[in-house]
């Protein structure tokens, strides 16, 4: 099948590459000409494990193309996915400006039946607005005579985790499609047929809600674990043992029960905010989600207080940082907890030295007055303490004796409980994890 993808960010590019890998011919569109030039040269514009290699392979097979205009992609495609950004407004609403603009351009580019599919995370009832926008902007004449152009709108939310997005696409737990016609249902089922997974068919609004509900529930699990970590610190329990004991219960499960400095990224914070606003507009106060959001912010503040308490004076101290991206295996800095933590420490007069395996180029656009290092030992050299803010596998293989030798003071604040106190005290370190009590 010929498919268009509008937007080549984390969702759009991965979706386009993977759809081409399961047999479709895909035309990816972006209005950022520099980005399209790079993609045409075979350069992946985001870091995602395996993406560069798969993109190169599919481009060489002429199953994957990159376009500058929606018109170009629409001409070649029967199905068009909208995968543009939906950033949060100040009040928490999703900004659907890009979605509306794309819907309008698709309408103006149509010359035959099209299935327009929401891939971006959008509030409930966005599908109706997309349909209305397309109807308003359809060409009044086609081939010189009046003719109504038929189309369908559908929802197909993504459940891709940055850092494992290709595996998630190729081996999904489920595919959710929200449709209002049998034709749209059949087309989407045909697209995903090679994946041989369960397909959940519902109406468009339900599909939109499924995405927000899924992310909000996962965010709730994380915040629950983080709230538990605060109690563990106060009473002398170990959060790792507490969540392990909980996770073996099949009704709960171990996933997303890792306590740390809070969730970040482009999905959880934005989707929680959007779901709270959607609930308010419908007349329901989603106080549970408001508490989730508050707990997430408090977790970063608690980590900063821990550093202040144990380090005593922040001003003039050199602080090494391991990890800047919001999670490992990505270069994404959007809503990364490292941003709030580092900026707060800088405001108190700390000198920051940092290292991240993939995110430093993006981090340079965010931070000012910070030293970027070539490896973890460079970040630790001469530091009064070391902060672990992203749980990259590379950091698990640290030589602690070497680390202690280059640090001014052997103090480690482990914001991701990466080391689980791996005999660090015996090696002469002061070690502070999250919710580790008296261990």
ZIFENQUI-V353338 format. One line per field, one symbol per residue. burial: 1 if it has 9 or more other C-alpha atoms within 8 Angstrom, else 0. A space follows every 10 residues. Layout:
burial: ???
This chain:
burial: 0111111110 1111111111 1001111111 0000110111 0101001110 1101110110 0011111111 1111111111 1111110100 0111110111 0111111111 0011111111 1111111001 1011001100 0100000010 0111111101 0111110110 0100111111 0001100110 1100101010 1111111110 1110110111 1111111111 1110011111 0111011100 0011001111 1111100111 1111111111 0000010011 0110111011 1011001100 0001001111 1111111111 1110111111 1111110011 1111110111 0110001001 0110111111 1111111111 1100110000 0011011111 1111111100 1001100011 101111100
